[in-house]
Amino acid sequence: MSTTSPPLELKIHSKIHPRILLAILRHGPTLWTEEGRIQGRKDIPLSPQGRDRVATWHLPPEFKTFTVLTSPLGRARQTAQILGFSDALSDPRLTEMDWGEWEGRRLADLRAELRGDFTAAENQGLDFTPPGGESPRHVQERLQPLLTEIAHRGQATLFICHKGILRALYALATSWPMIGKLPHRLDDGCLHLFHLTPDDDTGRSIVGLEKTNIPLTTSAAPSEPPSGMPSGVPSGTGTKTSSS
């Protein structure tokens, strides 16, 4: 008498990683910010007006438990100190994009001087590379190991750094090719919130966008946040190349 074997049960085990929150804050204003000059890796300090402005910033309470990392450039470290993070570690991977020969120049002057050549360079998007500098794609590549470390460590983190770092992360999170207008605004003096998830297949970190333009205030009443999100983080809305 023949018997039929019971069906084979296949059990697929998948590891579910939590989303790790990553907030980004651009440093306060410098004299070059006010003059519209490209700062890049030039170590330009905060201006007196910039220091005064940063002194008015207050992190929402839900972000005060985040681990803080800064760019090693003085304007970012000064911003961290004024905000009460004097002991924050700096990481060279958070240094601003290298603008090479164009550091210290005004974007408006470069556009007027180079005309169509500058427009053609901008239209390279992620591969836009100033003479002697680096591209946003290079910035993304140097950030990836740091993002992966944070995702595996599992600690919500705040970067106090630069516009070039913020834009490179935004492009990673949204697949924006850095051509044309930003889908969302990325305002100065605001937090911008992302999430990180380890990718077991590639060993890298997947970056997603949560919220943009979170006010630096403790007075906002928390609203109903999405599941897993800190309270009190309102939605943002939304360029061409901009000075760092």
N, C-alpha and C positions, 0 to 999 in steps of 0.2 A: 504494500500500500504506500503510495507516494505522499509525501508531505510538502507543503509549500512553506518556504522560509519566510519569516516575517519581514516586512519591508525594512530596509536599512535606514536608520535615522541619522541624518546628517545634522550636526550641530556646528554652527558657524559662530565662532567667538570673535567679536570685534571689540577693540579697546576704544572706549569713548572718552575723549579728552575734554576737560572743561575749557571754556573760553577764558583767557586771561586778559584783563583790561589793561590798556596802554593809553595814557593821556599824554598829549604833547602841548607844551607852552613855548611860544617864541619869546626870546629875551626882550627886555624893554628897549626903548628907543636910544639911539646914539646920535651924535652929531651927523654922521654919514647917513643914518636913516632919514633925518630931517632934510638933508640935502639931496636925497634920492641917489646916493652913490652906492655902487656895488661893493659890499664888504668882503664877502668870501671868507678867506682865511686870515685876512688882516685882523690883528687883535685890537679892535676899536672898543674903548670902554663905553659904558653908559654915559650919556650926557647928564648934566645936573637936572635938566627937565625930565630926562628918562628915569633917573633915580627917584625923583619925586613922584612920577607916575606909577612906578612899580610899588612904591610905598602905599599906594591906595588900593592895590590888588589884594584880595583875600580869597584863598581857595575855599570852595564849598566843603563842608565838613566831611562829606563822604570820600573826598580825595586825600584827606590828611594822613591816612594810613598807608598810602602808596609809597613804595620805595622810590627814592628820587635819584636820578642820574643826570648829570649835566655834560654839556660840551666842555672841553678844556679851555675854550676861548673866554677871555675875561668878561665880556658882556653877558654871557650865559651864567658864569659863576657868580657875578655880582647880582644878577637877578635872583638866583637861588639864595644867596646870603640875605638879601633884603626880605625875602619871603620866609626866612627863618630856617633855611636848610644849609647852614654853614658847613655841616659835616657831610654833605652830599658828595658822593664819589663822582669823578669825571671819567668819561670814556672817550678815547680818541675817535671812535667810530661815529660819534655824534658831532664831530667837527663839521662846520659848514662846507657846502660844495666849493671846490676849488675853481675860482673864476679866472685863474691865470693872469694874462696880460690885461684883462678888463677890470681887475680889482681897482677901486678908486675912481672909476669912470661912472658917468651918469648914463642910465639906459636911454634917456631922451637924446643925449648927445650921440651915442652910438647909432641909434636909429637914423638920426639926421645925417651922420657922417657916412655910414655904410649902406644906407637905403636898402635896395633889394637884396644885397648880400646878407644883411642882418635878418631880414624877413625869411630868406631861404634857410638860414641857420636855425631860426626859431621853429621853422616848419619841420625840422628833424625830430622834434618832440623829445623823447627819452634819450635820443642820441645827440642832442644839441650839446656841442662841446666848445667852450670858449678857447681861444688860442692859448696853449700851455696849461689848460685846466682839465676838468673832468666833466663827464656827462651825468645827468640824473640817473641813467642806468648804472653807471659806476657807483654812484651813491647808494642805490638799492642793493647792489652786490656787497658793499662793505657793511651795510646794515643787517643783512640776512643772518649772519652768525650771532649777532647780538640779539636779534628778535627770537631766534631759536633757543638761545640760552634762557631768555626770560620766559618763553612759553613752557619750557621743561621745568624751570624752577617753580613756576606756578604762583608767582607773586605779582600782584598788580603794581604797575610801575608808572612813574611820571618822568618824561624827558623834558628838561629845560634846555632848549637848543635853538634851532635856526629855521628860517622859512624854507631853505632848500631841503632840509631833513623832513619837514612837515609835508612838503609837496611830493617828495619822493615816496613817502609812506602812503599818502593819499592815492597816488597813482597805483601803487601796489594793491591797495585795498579795493579800488574801484575799476581797475583796468583802464583808467584814463590815460591816453597816449601822450599827454602833455602837449597837445596841439589844440588851439582854440580855447574857448572859455571854459573855466572850471565849472563842473556841474553844481558845486556848492561853494559858497563863500568860505574863506579861511581867514577870519578877521584876527588882527593883532589884539592883544589884551584879552584873549579868550582861551579856554581849554578846548582841545579837539580830541575826541575819544574814539579809540580803535579797540579791536580785540585780536588776540593771537591764539592760534590753535596749532599744535604740533601736527605735522604730516608724516605719518609713519612710513609712507612709501618713498618720499623724497628725502626725509631727514631734515627738511626745512620747516619754516613756519608759515602758515597761511594767515594773511592779514585781512581783517574785515573792518568796515567803517561802522561805528555806532552813532555818534552825534558830533556835530560841529558847533562852534561858537557858543560854548557854555560860559555864561558870565562868571567873572571872578568876584563873587560876592557870597556872603553867608546869609543874606537876608531873604533870598528867594524861597518861597514856600514850596516844599517838595510836592510834585504831582505824582500821578500813577505811572511808575516807570515800567517799561517792558520787562518781562521775566529775566532775572539775572542781572539787571542793570542797577546802578546806583540811583537813588532818588534825586529829584531836583535837577535833572540834566535835560534841558529843552532841546528840541530839534533845531538844526541850522538850515539855511537855504544856500545859494551859491555865488585861464586868464592868459594872457600873454605872459612871457617871461617877466619876472619881477625881481627887483633888487633884493639881496639877502640881508 
